[in-house]
């Protein structure tokens, strides 16, 4: 099987034709901080670039366009995104391998591709603009649709399951932990009183009415944090992030670049902690740092989108790019 046929075969799995047609336009979007990510990729050694959250392949295509000595191994949970990405990456088909997997299964994808060491990796976390814009995916508090929020068919529960089956304590914990929602208890009570809830519009109205009027006037849409928290719970996003980051970092070659784009405090705390732990100087005073320090953090550690990019893409406002580089201690093949 040629690489091009492999792309078509793998990305077609569980993706109906009508979904693919819709997805072609749905996944046309500008990737966040693409120039900065390509700049980092230019500094990586030749080898394999690992994209853990492929989406519409905006970042991946830009990296392959910039580097003809990199091969791509890419993962995504969304079969529609993978089908679109396969078409977009067709000019580079001979150096692309796509996998419909959660990013915590990166070792499985790399082993299947016969890859031991990688030149770099990218996690572009959170929900994509195309997923938000399609009401039937159930991610949006602005567009009415079913309470779904699954990033892929591997998710065990839907948003409707979380909203309608969780008890008060569980709901409050989810909203507080994953949404930093200070009115988590009030919102949980309102949700339970209104059950069963079937659509995003109904849930958004319940959340808005549960929050004090004064608090609704600042901080964007009042339901934003609740929807974020439920989405994270449905897709188990934060639970799998730390082990996946560690596994990807373990695979980095010397000079390899590890990059993480975060969009909210929970995932950013995890990314920052992993990078801090990997780059901390634990060498006793008087000993040579170079003998034991395997990684160095990028400076500045938390880069944000430029003003020019924010004008083009306001949704990039909450993005932060973090990264590290392996400087010693190559993984054995």
ABEGO torsion letter per residue (X at the ends): XBAAAAAAAAAABGBBAAAAAAAAAAABBBBBGAAAAAAAAAABBBEBBBBABAEAGAAAAAAAAABAABBBBBBBABAAAAAAAAAAAAAAAAABBBBBBBAAAAAAAAAAAGBABBABBBBBBEBBAAAAABAAAGABAABBBBBBGBABAABABBAAAAAAABBAAAAAAAAAAAAGBAAAAAAAAAAAAAOBBABAAAAAAAAAAABBAAAAABGEBAAAAAAAAAAAAAAGAAAAAAAAAAAAAAABBBGBBBBBBBABAAAAAAAAAAAAAAABBABBBGBBAAAABABBBBOBABBBBBAAAAAABAAAAABBBBBBBBABGBBBX
